């Protein structure tokens, strides 16, 4: 095929028309180039969920370590609880259900920080009419010869059943002569006695 007709048509175009054709070709080529660049694989950008610093304050490594504290004595739910450094004695008492009625909270420093492996012992306020033979070291302790079953239930390791057995034992055999005599009560062993020894008296 002869190329003369195409040359003749191009020569017949005005300058303005030639510029328009050139711009059209330039736009077409630019669009093709842009499409090609966009089709190329791009690297994946990984974004951090924390701050840009070396260690974000909310990261797991910044959390306070867990500590274990034994909350015992005149509280509703004695036991071993988990806390964090910076927690206070008042937090331990609240975790154990709060102090029972008659607790001698004034004898504790409620603002003291908790330490791992320690015990928070909430004493009971001595009831009115305490026997004159009681020593100062017995104040706040539960008298196993006079306490009700409900009061005995507050002792760690002593539930409703064992508390009732203590009451039945002293009813049938007379008052306890010593704290060690609790071993004669069914359900109380050396481990339980060691746990409540400092909380009771006769």
C-alpha positions as CSV (number, residue, x, y, z in Angstrom):
1,X,0.0,0.0,0.0
2,X,1.3,3.5,-0.8
3,X,2.1,5.8,2.1
4,X,1.5,8.9,0.0
5,X,-2.1,9.4,1.0
6,X,-1.1,9.4,4.7
7,X,1.6,12.0,4.1
8,X,-0.7,14.0,2.0
9,X,-3.3,14.0,4.8
10,X,-0.7,15.0,7.4
11,X,0.7,17.8,5.2
12,X,-2.8,19.0,4.7
13,X,-3.3,19.4,8.5
14,X,-2.9,22.8,10.0
15,X,-0.3,23.5,12.7
16,X,-3.0,23.6,15.4
17,X,-4.3,20.2,14.3
18,X,-0.7,18.8,14.4
19,X,-0.2,20.0,17.9
20,X,-3.5,18.4,19.0
21,X,-2.5,15.1,17.5
22,X,0.9,15.3,19.2
23,X,-0.7,16.0,22.6
24,X,-3.1,13.1,22.1
25,X,-0.2,10.8,21.4
26,X,1.7,12.1,24.5
27,X,-1.3,11.6,26.8
28,X,-1.8,8.1,25.4
29,X,1.8,7.2,26.0
30,X,1.8,8.7,29.5
31,X,-1.3,6.8,30.5
32,X,0.2,3.5,29.3
33,X,3.4,4.2,31.2
34,X,1.5,5.0,34.4
35,X,-0.5,1.8,34.1
36,X,2.7,-0.1,33.7
37,X,4.2,1.4,36.8
38,X,1.1,0.7,38.9
39,X,1.1,-2.9,37.7
40,X,4.6,-3.5,39.2
41,X,4.7,-5.2,42.7
42,X,5.2,-2.8,45.6
43,X,6.8,-3.5,49.0
44,X,4.4,-4.1,51.9
45,X,4.6,-1.4,54.7
46,X,4.4,-2.8,58.2
47,X,2.9,-0.3,60.8
48,X,3.6,-0.6,64.5
49,X,0.6,-0.7,66.8
50,X,2.5,1.1,69.6
51,X,4.5,4.2,69.9
52,X,7.6,4.9,67.9
53,X,9.8,4.8,71.1
54,X,11.9,1.8,72.1
55,X,9.3,0.5,74.5
56,X,5.7,1.6,74.5
57,X,4.2,2.3,77.9
58,X,1.2,0.1,77.2
59,X,3.2,-2.9,75.9
60,X,3.2,-6.2,77.9
61,X,6.9,-5.6,78.9
62,X,5.8,-2.5,80.7
63,X,3.1,-4.2,82.8
64,X,3.7,-4.4,86.6
65,X,4.6,-8.0,87.6
66,X,2.0,-10.1,89.4
67,X,2.5,-10.7,93.1
68,X,0.8,-13.2,95.4
69,X,-0.5,-12.2,98.8
70,X,-2.3,-14.3,101.5
71,X,-5.3,-12.4,102.9
72,X,-6.4,-13.9,106.1
73,X,-8.2,-13.2,109.4
74,X,-11.5,-11.3,109.8
75,X,-12.4,-10.9,106.1
76,X,-15.3,-12.4,104.2
77,X,-13.3,-14.6,101.8
78,X,-9.8,-15.4,103.1
79,X,-7.3,-16.8,100.5
80,X,-4.4,-16.2,98.3
81,X,-5.0,-13.4,95.7
82,X,-3.1,-11.9,92.8
83,X,-2.1,-8.3,92.8
84,X,0.3,-6.0,91.0
85,X,3.2,-3.9,92.4
86,X,1.8,-0.7,93.7
87,X,-1.4,-2.2,95.2
88,X,-2.1,-1.5,98.8
89,X,-3.3,-3.3,101.9
90,X,-6.8,-1.8,101.4
91,X,-6.9,-3.4,97.9
92,X,-6.1,-6.8,99.4
93,X,-8.9,-6.5,101.9
94,X,-11.4,-5.5,99.2
95,X,-10.3,-8.4,97.0
96,X,-11.1,-10.8,99.9
97,X,-14.7,-9.5,100.0
98,X,-14.0,-6.7,102.5
99,X,-13.6,-6.9,106.3
100,X,-16.2,-8.6,108.4
101,X,-18.2,-6.8,111.1
102,X,-16.0,-6.2,114.1
103,X,-12.7,-6.2,112.2
104,X,-10.0,-4.1,113.9
105,X,-8.9,-2.2,110.8
106,X,-7.4,0.6,112.8
107,X,-4.5,-1.8,113.7
108,X,-3.5,-2.0,110.1
109,X,-1.8,0.5,107.8
110,X,-4.3,0.3,104.9
111,X,-2.0,2.5,102.7
112,X,1.0,0.2,103.0
113,X,2.1,-1.3,99.7
114,X,1.8,-5.1,99.2
115,X,4.8,-7.3,98.7
116,X,5.0,-10.7,97.0
117,X,4.7,-13.7,99.4
118,X,3.4,-11.8,102.4
119,X,0.3,-12.1,104.4
120,X,-2.3,-9.5,105.3
121,X,-3.9,-10.6,108.6
122,X,-7.0,-8.7,109.6
123,X,-7.6,-9.0,113.3
124,X,-10.9,-9.0,115.0
125,X,-11.7,-6.4,117.6
126,X,-11.9,-7.9,121.1
127,X,-15.6,-8.3,122.1
128,X,-16.8,-6.5,125.2
129,X,-16.5,-8.4,128.4
130,X,-13.3,-10.3,127.4
131,X,-12.2,-12.6,130.2
132,X,-9.6,-11.0,132.4
133,X,-7.3,-13.9,131.9
134,X,-6.8,-13.2,128.3
135,X,-3.4,-11.8,127.3
136,X,-2.8,-8.8,125.1
137,X,-1.5,-11.3,122.4
138,X,-5.0,-12.9,122.3
139,X,-6.8,-9.7,121.4
140,X,-8.3,-9.9,117.9
141,X,-8.2,-13.8,117.9
142,X,-11.2,-16.0,117.7
143,X,-11.9,-17.9,121.0
144,X,-12.7,-21.5,119.8
145,X,-14.6,-22.1,123.1
146,X,-17.0,-19.2,122.7
147,X,-17.2,-18.4,119.0
148,X,-20.3,-19.3,117.0
149,X,-20.2,-21.5,113.9
150,X,-20.5,-18.5,111.7
151,X,-17.5,-16.8,113.3
152,X,-15.4,-20.0,113.0
153,X,-16.3,-20.2,109.3
154,X,-14.2,-17.0,108.7
155,X,-11.0,-19.0,109.5
156,X,-9.0,-20.1,106.5
157,X,-9.5,-23.8,105.8
158,X,-12.6,-23.9,108.0
159,X,-15.9,-24.1,106.2
160,X,-19.4,-24.5,107.3
161,X,-19.1,-28.3,108.0
162,X,-15.9,-28.1,110.1
163,X,-17.1,-25.1,112.0
164,X,-20.2,-27.0,113.0
165,X,-17.9,-30.0,114.1
166,X,-15.9,-27.7,116.3
167,X,-19.1,-26.5,118.1
168,X,-20.3,-30.1,118.5
169,X,-17.0,-31.3,119.8
170,X,-16.8,-28.7,122.6
171,X,-20.5,-29.3,123.4
172,X,-19.9,-33.0,123.9
173,X,-16.4,-32.9,125.4
174,X,-16.3,-29.6,127.1
175,X,-14.1,-26.5,126.4
176,X,-10.9,-26.9,124.5
177,X,-7.9,-27.0,126.8
178,X,-5.5,-25.8,124.1
179,X,-5.5,-24.9,120.4
180,X,-3.7,-28.1,119.6
181,X,-6.8,-30.0,120.7
182,X,-8.4,-29.0,117.5
183,X,-6.6,-31.9,115.9
184,X,-9.2,-34.1,117.7
185,X,-11.9,-32.5,115.5
186,X,-12.7,-34.6,112.3
187,X,-11.5,-32.7,109.2
188,X,-8.8,-30.7,110.9
189,X,-5.2,-31.8,110.2
190,X,-1.8,-30.5,110.8
191,X,-1.9,-28.2,107.7
192,X,-5.2,-26.6,108.7
193,X,-4.1,-26.1,112.3
194,X,-0.8,-24.5,111.2
195,X,-2.8,-22.1,109.1
196,X,-5.2,-21.0,111.9
197,X,-3.0,-21.3,114.9
198,X,-2.1,-17.6,115.1
199,X,-5.8,-16.6,114.6
200,X,-7.4,-18.5,117.5
201,X,-7.2,-18.8,121.2
202,X,-8.9,-20.7,124.1
